[in-house]
Amino acid sequence: MTYSDLKTLLEGMTPEQLAMDVIVCAEEPGRGGPVDHPWTAEEDQVNPSGDGMEPISTYQPGGCGYEEGMEIDDEPIVARKGQVLLMLEDSRRRAQRREAVADF
């Protein structure tokens, strides 16, 4: 799906649907949740550790993750500079939101 596809989908939604929270779902348990905010990658992102993406500059000379002789050139780019990502709400913010609703 592209953002153009998403725009087309949004244009066909009712005002009531557009007022709803954006929630990402996945078939695997624990892999979805409310979208908290969009984030635009300021540089290419890589994931050499497997723990999550990081700026490619982290693994280039002068970066905090760089080790002498490290070859980052073959590492696949997981998000290109300028890519807009929809960031999921973290568990701390989710708990705060639940507390706010309970207090209401």
DRENDO-1510 file (C-alpha; in Angstrom, 1 decimal, always signed):
<recs>
REC; n; res; u; v; w
REC; 1; MET; +0.0; +0.0; +0.0 .
REC; 2; THR; +1.3; +3.5; -0.8 .
REC; 3; TYR; +0.3; +6.8; +0.7 .
REC; 4; SER; -1.6; +7.5; -2.5 .
REC; 5; ASP; -3.7; +4.3; -1.9 .
REC; 6; LEU; -4.3; +5.5; +1.7 .
REC; 7; LYS; -5.3; +8.9; +0.5 .
REC; 8; THR; -7.9; +7.4; -1.9 .
REC; 9; LEU; -9.2; +5.2; +1.0 .
REC; 10; LEU; -9.5; +8.3; +3.3 .
REC; 11; GLU; -11.3; +10.3; +0.7 .
REC; 12; GLY; -14.0; +7.6; +0.6 .
REC; 13; MET; -14.6; +7.6; +4.3 .
REC; 14; THR; -17.5; +9.2; +6.2 .
REC; 15; PRO; -16.8; +12.1; +8.6 .
REC; 16; GLU; -17.6; +9.7; +11.5 .
REC; 17; GLN; -14.9; +7.3; +10.3 .
REC; 18; LEU; -12.4; +10.1; +9.8 .
REC; 19; ALA; -12.9; +11.1; +13.4 .
REC; 20; MET; -12.0; +7.7; +14.7 .
REC; 21; ASP; -8.5; +6.8; +16.1 .
REC; 22; VAL; -6.1; +5.2; +13.6 .
REC; 23; ILE; -5.3; +1.7; +14.7 .
REC; 24; VAL; -2.9; -0.8; +13.1 .
REC; 25; CYS; -3.7; -4.5; +13.3 .
REC; 26; ALA; -1.6; -7.5; +12.6 .
REC; 27; GLU; -2.3; -11.2; +12.5 .
REC; 28; GLU; +0.5; -11.8; +15.0 .
REC; 29; PRO; -0.5; -11.0; +18.6 .
REC; 30; GLY; +1.0; -7.9; +20.1 .
REC; 31; ARG; +2.0; -6.4; +16.8 .
REC; 32; GLY; -0.6; -3.6; +16.4 .
REC; 33; GLY; -2.1; -0.7; +18.4 .
REC; 34; PRO; -3.1; +2.9; +18.1 .
REC; 35; VAL; -1.0; +5.2; +15.9 .
REC; 36; ASP; +0.5; +7.9; +18.1 .
REC; 37; HIS; +2.2; +10.1; +15.5 .
REC; 38; PRO; +3.8; +10.2; +12.1 .
REC; 39; TRP; +7.6; +10.3; +11.9 .
REC; 40; THR; +9.7; +11.3; +8.8 .
REC; 41; ALA; +13.1; +9.6; +8.5 .
REC; 42; GLU; +15.8; +12.3; +8.3 .
REC; 43; GLU; +18.2; +9.8; +6.8 .
REC; 44; ASP; +18.3; +6.2; +5.6 .
REC; 45; GLN; +17.5; +3.7; +8.3 .
REC; 46; VAL; +19.1; +0.2; +8.8 .
REC; 47; ASN; +18.6; -2.7; +11.2 .
REC; 48; PRO; +21.9; -4.6; +11.6 .
REC; 49; SER; +21.2; -5.6; +15.2 .
REC; 50; GLY; +17.7; -6.9; +14.5 .
REC; 51; ASP; +16.4; -4.9; +17.4 .
REC; 52; GLY; +14.9; -2.0; +15.4 .
REC; 53; MET; +15.9; +0.5; +12.8 .
REC; 54; GLU; +18.6; +3.1; +13.4 .
REC; 55; PRO; +20.1; +5.9; +11.2 .
REC; 56; ILE; +22.7; +4.6; +8.9 .
REC; 57; SER; +25.1; +7.2; +10.2 .
REC; 58; THR; +25.2; +5.3; +13.5 .
REC; 59; TYR; +27.2; +2.6; +11.8 .
REC; 60; GLN; +29.5; +4.8; +9.7 .
REC; 61; PRO; +32.9; +6.1; +10.9 .
REC; 62; GLY; +32.2; +8.6; +13.7 .
REC; 63; GLY; +28.8; +7.0; +14.6 .
REC; 64; CYS; +28.3; +5.6; +18.1 .
REC; 65; GLY; +27.6; +2.1; +16.7 .
REC; 66; TYR; +30.6; +2.0; +14.4 .
REC; 67; GLU; +33.3; -0.6; +14.9 .
REC; 68; GLU; +36.6; -0.7; +13.0 .
REC; 69; GLY; +36.3; -2.8; +9.8 .
REC; 70; MET; +32.5; -2.8; +10.0 .
REC; 71; GLU; +30.9; -3.2; +6.6 .
REC; 72; ILE; +27.5; -1.4; +6.5 .
REC; 73; ASP; +27.4; -1.1; +2.7 .
REC; 74; ASP; +25.6; -4.4; +2.3 .
REC; 75; GLU; +23.1; -3.8; +5.0 .
REC; 76; PRO; +19.6; -3.4; +3.5 .
REC; 77; ILE; +17.9; +0.0; +3.9 .
REC; 78; VAL; +14.6; -0.6; +5.8 .
REC; 79; ALA; +13.3; +3.0; +5.4 .
REC; 80; ARG; +14.6; +5.6; +3.0 .
REC; 81; LYS; +15.3; +9.2; +3.9 .
REC; 82; GLY; +12.0; +11.1; +3.7 .
REC; 83; GLN; +9.8; +8.0; +4.3 .
REC; 84; VAL; +6.8; +8.8; +6.5 .
REC; 85; LEU; +6.2; +6.2; +9.2 .
REC; 86; LEU; +3.2; +5.8; +11.4 .
REC; 87; MET; +4.5; +5.3; +14.9 .
REC; 88; LEU; +2.5; +3.1; +17.3 .
REC; 89; GLU; +1.6; +4.3; +20.7 .
REC; 90; ASP; +4.1; +2.9; +23.3 .
REC; 91; SER; +2.8; +1.0; +26.4 .
REC; 92; ARG; +3.5; +4.0; +28.7 .
REC; 93; ARG; +1.4; +6.4; +26.6 .
REC; 94; ARG; -1.3; +3.7; +26.3 .
REC; 95; ALA; -1.5; +3.4; +30.1 .
REC; 96; GLN; -1.7; +7.2; +30.4 .
REC; 97; ARG; -4.5; +7.3; +27.9 .
REC; 98; ARG; -6.4; +4.6; +29.8 .
REC; 99; GLU; -6.0; +6.5; +33.1 .
REC; 100; ALA; -7.3; +9.7; +31.4 .
REC; 101; VAL; -10.4; +7.9; +30.1 .
REC; 102; ALA; -11.0; +6.3; +33.5 .
REC; 103; ASP; -10.7; +9.7; +35.2 .
REC; 104; PHE; -13.2; +11.2; +32.7 .
</recs>
